[in-house]
Amino acid sequence: MCEMLFFIKRRLLNNKETKNATWIIGGKIAQMVLSFFVGVLTARYLGPGQYGIINYVAAYVAFFTSFCTLGISSIIVKEFSDEPEKQGETIGTTLILRGASSLLSAIMIVAIVAVLDHNEPTTIVVAILSSIALFFHVADTFNYWFQSRYQSKVTSIATLIAYAVTSAYRIVLLATNRSIEWFAFASSIDYLCIAIVLFASYKKYNGQKLRFSWMAAKRLLGKSYHYILAGMMVAIYGQTDKMMLKQMLSEEAVGYYSLASTINNMWVFVLAAIIDSITPTIIQLFKTNKLMYERKNRQLYAIVLYTSFAVAIGFMLLGKLFIRIVYGEAYLNAVEPLKIICWYTGFSYLGVARNAWIVCENQQKYLKFITGGAAIANVCLNLVLIPLWGASGAAAASLITQVLTVTLIPWLIKDIRPNVKLMIDAFLLRGIK
């Protein structure tokens, strides 16, 4: 396994990709260290119940975040490459479209929580404060502009500044014994700081003048609408587990499951950084060298699979000890969900890595079938497994759903089947050199 990771580092990434990924990973490591200690203190302070409420509402925000992006995030890097003279128009139009969808989403979140949890005023207030983050999240559009220019150094610095400010805010809350409502506003502060720094950096690096265009709006939505429904379906099987745990069991069950997810996600920024750094190269190779394009896809899938498998083994061996020492006895019920959900990451990020191939091959139309089937499967699995195994049942449902999403369902679609073959080749380490 060590030799495989060494090969990945030395052979599968070119200099631009390595430098770009290094900045992303370096920034994320700094964020992780900063947020880890604050996150641990916050989880201990709130306890499984209130920690569960925060994550229950966060599931709604994450669910609607997929709608707020309008699918544009999946095609915008290619837009920058295809029409570089219209980058300002593309960004400006995207900001307006996403701003409007964020307002609608925030209203829907509060309305849904107010109906489902009408006897829980605290939960409703947390929903209102948490949904504000959606408005500031639209600024991550600038992140894709820097990504397309291999300048992830800028976004890494921006997010690090935001994490530092947000961490200081949470430390003040802990020191002054504030209520859960104050913690609900933390993510909004985080995204606000990122928005300010990214916009200032965009101006500093001479980004084109931002402007809105109805023609650009039609063009972007015409290319991305497949991703809107697909994103909603992904959100269903990515977030409904927490929603269903809350309604079928308790907020404590959400707390245990959320902690397992939080621990598992502590390292996935590495995969995200690598995928973000290699995606522009894959898009460029599609235009110039089909053999290298396929090889680069295999290499990316191999990185995702073998890195995630190595980490999953570590969680299986050390997860219980880690939770007991760091989070305390109150969270030991998160151990079993962690042992299951740690295998989820590899398949989940294969799906993320596949987006570059989907965009290049113009196969977006099939995403709604893949993600729609996965969403239906996930809800059904949760209905069966949560009553049987609680939080572990939700974890098992998520794992099975991800396997279906990247293997079985795409294999049934003729035009997507070549991508599954690339993934199989990557698993067998075939055709990556």
C-alpha positions as CSV (number, residue, x, y, z in Angstrom):
1,M,0.0,0.0,0.0
2,C,2.9,2.4,0.8
3,E,4.4,1.7,-2.6
4,M,1.1,2.4,-4.3
5,L,0.8,5.8,-2.5
6,F,4.4,6.6,-3.4
7,F,3.7,5.8,-7.0
8,I,0.7,8.0,-7.0
9,K,2.7,10.9,-5.6
10,R,5.6,10.5,-8.0
11,R,4.1,9.3,-11.2
12,L,0.4,10.2,-11.6
13,L,0.5,13.9,-11.0
14,N,2.3,16.4,-13.3
15,N,4.0,19.5,-11.9
16,K,1.0,21.9,-12.3
17,E,-1.3,19.4,-10.7
18,T,1.1,18.6,-7.9
19,K,1.7,22.3,-7.1
20,N,-2.0,23.1,-7.2
21,A,-2.9,20.1,-5.1
22,T,-0.2,20.9,-2.6
23,W,-1.6,24.3,-2.0
24,I,-5.1,22.9,-1.6
25,I,-4.0,20.1,0.7
26,G,-1.7,22.4,2.7
27,G,-4.5,24.9,3.3
28,K,-6.9,22.1,4.2
29,I,-4.5,20.6,6.7
30,A,-4.2,23.9,8.4
31,Q,-8.0,24.2,8.4
32,M,-8.4,20.7,9.7
33,V,-6.0,21.2,12.6
34,L,-7.7,24.4,13.5
35,S,-11.3,23.1,13.2
36,F,-10.5,19.8,14.7
37,F,-9.8,21.1,18.2
38,V,-12.6,23.6,18.1
39,G,-15.0,20.9,16.7
40,V,-14.1,18.5,19.5
41,L,-14.7,21.1,22.2
42,T,-18.0,22.1,20.5
43,A,-19.2,18.4,20.3
44,R,-18.3,17.9,24.0
45,Y,-19.9,21.1,25.0
46,L,-23.2,20.6,23.1
47,G,-23.5,16.8,23.8
48,P,-25.1,14.2,21.4
49,G,-28.6,15.8,21.6
50,Q,-27.8,19.4,20.6
51,Y,-24.9,18.3,18.4
52,G,-27.6,16.2,16.6
53,I,-29.9,19.2,16.2
54,I,-27.1,21.3,14.6
55,N,-26.3,18.4,12.1
56,Y,-30.0,17.7,11.5
57,V,-30.5,21.3,10.3
58,A,-27.2,21.2,8.5
59,A,-28.5,18.3,6.5
60,Y,-31.3,20.5,5.1
61,V,-28.8,23.2,4.3
62,A,-26.5,20.7,2.5
63,F,-29.6,19.3,0.7
64,F,-30.6,22.7,-0.7
65,T,-27.0,23.7,-1.4
66,S,-27.1,21.2,-4.3
67,F,-30.0,23.1,-5.7
68,C,-28.4,26.5,-5.1
69,T,-25.5,25.6,-7.3
70,L,-27.9,25.0,-10.2
71,G,-25.5,22.4,-11.5
72,I,-23.2,25.1,-12.8
73,S,-20.3,24.1,-10.7
74,S,-20.0,20.9,-12.7
75,I,-19.6,22.7,-16.0
76,I,-18.1,26.1,-15.2
77,V,-14.4,25.1,-15.4
78,K,-15.0,23.8,-19.0
79,E,-16.9,27.1,-19.7
80,F,-13.8,29.1,-18.7
81,S,-11.7,26.9,-21.0
82,D,-14.0,27.0,-23.9
83,E,-14.8,30.8,-23.8
84,P,-12.0,32.6,-21.9
85,E,-13.1,36.0,-23.2
86,K,-16.5,35.6,-21.4
87,Q,-15.2,34.7,-18.0
88,G,-16.5,37.8,-16.3
89,E,-19.9,37.3,-17.8
90,T,-20.0,33.7,-16.8
91,I,-19.1,34.4,-13.2
92,G,-21.4,37.4,-12.9
93,T,-24.3,35.5,-14.3
94,T,-23.7,32.6,-12.1
95,L,-23.6,34.7,-9.0
96,I,-27.0,36.3,-9.8
97,L,-28.6,32.9,-10.6
98,R,-27.2,31.2,-7.5
99,G,-28.2,34.2,-5.3
100,A,-31.8,33.9,-6.4
101,S,-31.9,30.2,-5.9
102,S,-30.3,30.6,-2.4
103,L,-33.1,33.0,-1.3
104,L,-35.7,30.5,-2.4
105,S,-33.9,27.6,-0.7
106,A,-33.6,29.4,2.6
107,I,-37.3,30.1,2.6
108,M,-38.0,26.4,1.9
109,I,-35.7,25.2,4.6
110,V,-37.4,27.2,7.3
111,A,-40.8,26.3,6.1
112,I,-40.1,22.5,6.1
113,V,-38.5,22.6,9.5
114,A,-41.4,24.7,10.9
115,V,-43.9,22.0,9.7
116,L,-42.0,18.9,10.7
117,D,-40.6,20.2,14.0
118,H,-43.3,22.7,14.9
119,N,-43.1,21.7,18.6
120,E,-39.4,22.5,18.7
121,P,-38.8,26.3,18.6
122,T,-35.0,25.8,19.1
123,T,-34.7,23.7,16.0
124,I,-36.7,26.3,14.0
125,V,-34.4,29.1,15.1
126,V,-31.3,27.0,14.3
127,A,-32.8,26.5,10.8
128,I,-33.2,30.2,10.3
129,L,-29.7,31.1,11.4
130,S,-28.1,28.2,9.5
131,S,-29.8,28.9,6.2
132,I,-28.2,32.4,6.0
133,A,-25.0,30.6,5.0
134,L,-26.6,29.8,1.6
135,F,-26.4,33.4,0.5
136,F,-22.6,33.7,1.1
137,H,-21.9,30.2,-0.3
138,V,-22.5,31.6,-3.9
139,A,-19.0,33.1,-3.7
140,D,-17.4,29.7,-4.2
141,T,-18.0,30.5,-7.9
142,F,-14.7,32.4,-7.8
143,N,-13.0,29.2,-6.5
144,Y,-13.6,27.5,-9.9
145,W,-12.0,30.5,-11.7
146,F,-8.9,30.1,-9.6
147,Q,-9.0,26.4,-10.0
148,S,-9.1,26.7,-13.8
149,R,-5.9,28.8,-13.6
150,Y,-4.1,26.4,-11.3
151,Q,-4.2,29.1,-8.6
152,S,-5.7,27.2,-5.7
153,K,-3.2,29.0,-3.4
154,V,-5.6,31.9,-3.4
155,T,-8.6,29.8,-2.3
156,S,-6.6,28.0,0.3
157,I,-5.6,31.2,1.9
158,A,-9.2,32.5,1.8
159,T,-10.6,29.4,3.5
160,L,-7.8,29.4,6.1
161,I,-8.6,33.0,7.0
162,A,-12.3,32.2,7.2
163,Y,-11.6,29.1,9.4
164,A,-9.5,31.2,11.7
165,V,-12.2,33.8,12.2
166,T,-14.9,31.2,12.6
167,S,-12.8,29.2,15.1
168,A,-12.2,32.3,17.1
169,Y,-15.9,33.0,17.1
170,R,-16.7,29.5,18.4
171,I,-14.0,29.7,21.1
172,V,-15.6,32.9,22.4
173,L,-19.0,31.1,22.4
174,L,-17.5,28.2,24.4
175,A,-15.7,30.5,26.8
176,T,-18.9,32.5,27.5
177,N,-21.3,29.4,27.6
178,R,-23.5,30.5,24.8
179,S,-26.6,28.6,23.6
180,I,-26.9,26.4,20.5
181,E,-28.4,29.2,18.5
182,W,-25.1,31.1,18.5
183,F,-23.3,28.0,17.2
184,A,-25.8,27.7,14.3
185,F,-24.6,31.1,12.9
186,A,-21.0,29.9,12.7
187,S,-21.2,28.5,9.2
188,S,-22.6,31.8,7.9
189,I,-19.6,33.7,9.3
190,D,-17.4,31.1,7.7
191,Y,-18.8,31.6,4.2
192,L,-19.0,35.4,4.6
193,C,-15.3,35.6,5.3
194,I,-14.5,33.3,2.3
195,A,-16.7,35.5,0.1
196,I,-14.9,38.7,1.0
197,V,-11.4,37.3,0.5
198,L,-12.3,35.6,-2.8
199,F,-13.9,38.6,-4.3
200,A,-10.9,40.8,-3.2
201,S,-8.5,38.3,-4.7
202,Y,-10.4,38.1,-7.9
203,K,-10.1,41.9,-8.3
204,K,-6.4,41.7,-7.3
205,Y,-5.7,39.1,-10.0
206,N,-7.3,41.3,-12.7
207,G,-10.4,39.2,-13.2
208,Q,-12.7,40.4,-15.9
209,K,-15.5,42.8,-15.0
210,L,-18.5,41.0,-13.7
211,R,-21.8,41.3,-15.6
212,F,-25.1,39.6,-16.0
213,S,-26.3,38.3,-19.3
214,W,-29.7,36.6,-20.1
215,M,-28.0,34.9,-23.0
216,A,-25.3,33.6,-20.7
217,A,-27.9,32.5,-18.2
218,K,-29.7,30.5,-20.9
219,R,-26.4,29.0,-22.1
220,L,-25.3,27.9,-18.6
221,L,-28.7,26.5,-17.5
222,G,-29.0,24.8,-20.9
223,K,-25.8,22.9,-20.1
224,S,-26.2,22.4,-16.4
225,Y,-29.9,21.6,-15.9
226,H,-29.1,17.9,-16.0
227,Y,-26.9,18.5,-12.9
228,I,-29.7,20.3,-11.0
229,L,-31.9,17.2,-10.7
230,A,-28.8,15.0,-10.3
231,G,-27.6,17.2,-7.5
232,M,-30.9,17.0,-5.8
233,M,-30.9,13.2,-6.1
234,V,-27.4,13.1,-4.7
235,A,-28.5,15.3,-1.8
236,I,-31.4,12.9,-1.1
237,Y,-29.1,9.9,-0.6
238,G,-26.5,12.1,1.1
239,Q,-28.6,13.9,3.6
240,T,-31.9,12.1,4.2
241,D,-30.2,9.6,6.5
242,K,-29.9,12.4,9.2
243,M,-33.4,13.6,8.5
244,M,-34.9,10.1,8.8
245,L,-32.8,9.3,11.9
246,K,-34.2,12.4,13.6
247,Q,-37.8,11.6,12.7
248,M,-37.6,7.8,13.2
249,L,-35.4,7.7,16.3
250,S,-33.9,10.8,18.0
251,E,-31.5,13.8,17.8
252,E,-29.0,11.7,19.7
253,A,-28.9,9.1,16.9
254,V,-28.3,12.0,14.5
255,G,-25.5,13.1,16.8
256,Y,-23.8,9.7,16.8
257,Y,-24.1,9.3,13.0
258,S,-23.0,12.9,12.4
259,L,-19.9,12.4,14.5
260,A,-19.0,9.2,12.6
261,S,-19.4,11.2,9.3
262,T,-17.4,14.1,10.7
263,I,-14.5,11.9,11.7
264,N,-14.6,10.1,8.3
265,N,-14.6,13.4,6.4
266,M,-11.6,14.8,8.3
267,W,-9.3,13.7,5.6
268,V,-11.4,13.8,2.3
269,F,-10.1,17.2,1.4
270,V,-7.1,15.3,0.1
271,L,-9.2,13.5,-2.4
272,A,-11.1,16.8,-3.3
273,A,-7.8,18.6,-3.8
274,I,-6.5,15.9,-6.1
275,I,-9.7,15.8,-8.1
276,D,-9.9,19.6,-8.4
277,S,-6.3,19.7,-9.6
278,I,-6.5,16.9,-12.1
279,T,-9.9,17.9,-13.6
280,P,-8.6,20.8,-15.8
281,T,-5.9,18.5,-17.2
282,I,-8.5,15.8,-18.1
283,I,-10.6,18.4,-19.9
284,Q,-7.6,19.6,-21.8
285,L,-6.5,16.1,-22.8
286,F,-9.9,15.3,-24.1
287,K,-9.3,17.9,-26.8
288,T,-5.8,16.8,-27.7
289,N,-5.0,13.2,-26.8
290,K,-7.7,10.6,-26.2
291,L,-5.3,7.9,-25.0
292,M,-3.7,10.1,-22.4
293,Y,-7.2,11.3,-21.5
294,E,-8.3,7.8,-20.7
295,R,-5.1,7.1,-18.8
296,K,-5.5,10.2,-16.7
297,N,-9.0,9.2,-15.7
298,R,-7.7,5.7,-14.7
299,Q,-4.9,7.3,-12.7
300,L,-7.4,9.6,-10.9
301,Y,-9.7,6.6,-10.0
302,A,-6.7,4.6,-8.8
303,I,-5.7,7.4,-6.5
304,V,-9.2,7.8,-5.1
305,L,-9.7,4.0,-4.5
306,Y,-6.4,3.0,-2.9
307,T,-6.0,6.1,-0.8
308,S,-9.5,5.7,0.6
309,F,-9.1,2.0,1.2
310,A,-5.9,2.6,3.2
311,V,-7.6,5.2,5.4
312,A,-10.7,3.0,5.9
313,I,-8.4,0.2,7.3
314,G,-7.0,2.8,9.8
315,F,-10.5,3.7,11.0
316,M,-11.4,0.1,11.4
317,L,-8.4,-0.5,13.7
318,L,-8.2,2.7,15.6
319,G,-11.7,4.3,15.4
320,K,-12.9,3.2,18.9
321,L,-9.8,4.3,20.7
322,F,-9.8,7.7,18.8
323,I,-13.5,8.4,19.8
324,R,-13.0,7.4,23.4
325,I,-9.9,9.6,23.9
326,V,-11.0,12.6,21.9
327,Y,-14.7,12.8,22.2
328,G,-15.4,10.9,25.4
329,E,-17.5,8.0,26.5
330,A,-20.7,9.9,25.6
331,Y,-20.0,9.4,21.9
332,L,-19.0,5.7,21.9
333,N,-22.2,4.8,20.1
334,A,-20.6,6.4,17.0
335,V,-18.0,3.7,16.7
336,E,-20.0,1.1,14.8
337,P,-21.4,3.6,12.3
338,L,-17.8,4.8,11.7
339,K,-16.6,1.3,10.9
340,I,-19.2,1.1,8.1
341,I,-19.2,4.6,6.8
342,C,-15.4,4.8,6.4
343,W,-15.8,2.5,3.3
344,Y,-18.3,4.9,1.8
345,T,-15.6,7.5,0.9
346,G,-13.9,5.7,-1.9
347,F,-17.1,5.1,-3.8
348,S,-18.5,8.5,-3.1
349,Y,-15.4,10.3,-4.5
350,L,-15.3,8.0,-7.5
351,G,-18.6,9.6,-8.3
352,V,-17.1,13.1,-7.9
353,A,-14.1,12.2,-10.0
354,R,-16.4,10.8,-12.7
355,N,-17.8,14.3,-13.3
356,A,-14.9,15.3,-15.5
357,W,-15.5,12.3,-17.8
358,I,-19.3,13.0,-17.8
359,V,-18.7,16.6,-18.9
360,C,-16.1,15.8,-21.6
361,E,-18.2,13.0,-23.1
362,N,-21.4,15.2,-22.8
363,Q,-23.3,12.4,-21.0
364,Q,-25.0,14.7,-18.4
365,K,-28.4,13.5,-19.5
366,Y,-27.9,10.1,-17.8
367,L,-27.1,11.6,-14.4
368,K,-30.7,12.0,-13.4
369,F,-31.3,8.3,-14.0
370,I,-28.2,7.3,-12.0
371,T,-28.8,9.6,-9.1
372,G,-32.6,9.1,-9.2
373,G,-32.2,5.3,-8.9
374,A,-29.7,5.8,-6.0
375,A,-32.0,8.2,-4.2
376,I,-34.9,5.7,-4.3
377,A,-32.6,2.9,-3.2
378,N,-31.3,5.0,-0.3
379,V,-34.6,6.0,1.1
380,C,-35.9,2.4,0.9
381,L,-32.7,1.1,2.5
382,N,-33.0,3.6,5.3
383,L,-36.6,2.7,6.0
384,V,-35.6,-0.9,6.4
385,L,-32.2,-0.6,8.1
386,I,-32.6,2.3,10.5
387,P,-35.3,0.5,12.6
388,L,-33.0,-2.6,12.7
389,W,-29.6,-1.1,13.4
390,G,-30.1,2.6,14.2
391,A,-27.3,4.9,13.1
392,S,-25.3,1.9,11.8
393,G,-28.3,1.1,9.6
394,A,-28.1,4.6,8.1
395,A,-24.4,4.1,7.5
396,A,-25.0,0.7,5.8
397,A,-27.7,2.3,3.6
398,S,-25.3,5.0,2.5
399,L,-22.5,2.6,1.7
400,I,-24.8,0.3,-0.4
401,T,-26.2,3.3,-2.2
402,Q,-22.7,4.6,-3.2
403,V,-21.7,1.2,-4.6
404,L,-24.9,1.1,-6.7
405,T,-24.2,4.7,-7.9
406,V,-20.8,4.1,-9.3
407,T,-21.0,0.5,-10.4
408,L,-24.2,-1.3,-11.0
409,I,-26.5,1.5,-12.2
410,P,-24.0,3.0,-14.6
411,W,-23.2,-0.4,-16.0
412,L,-26.8,-0.8,-17.0
413,I,-26.5,2.4,-19.2
414,K,-24.7,1.6,-22.4
415,D,-23.2,5.1,-22.9
416,I,-21.8,5.2,-19.3
417,R,-20.5,1.7,-19.3
418,P,-17.0,2.7,-20.7
419,N,-16.5,4.8,-17.6
420,V,-17.2,1.8,-15.3
421,K,-14.6,-0.1,-17.3
422,L,-12.1,2.7,-16.6
423,M,-12.9,2.3,-12.9
424,I,-12.4,-1.5,-13.1
425,D,-9.1,-0.9,-14.8
426,A,-8.1,1.5,-12.1
427,F,-9.0,-1.0,-9.4
428,L,-6.8,-3.6,-11.2
429,L,-4.0,-1.1,-11.7
430,R,-4.3,-1.7,-15.4
431,G,-3.4,0.9,-18.0
432,I,-2.3,3.6,-15.5
433,K,1.4,3.9,-16.5
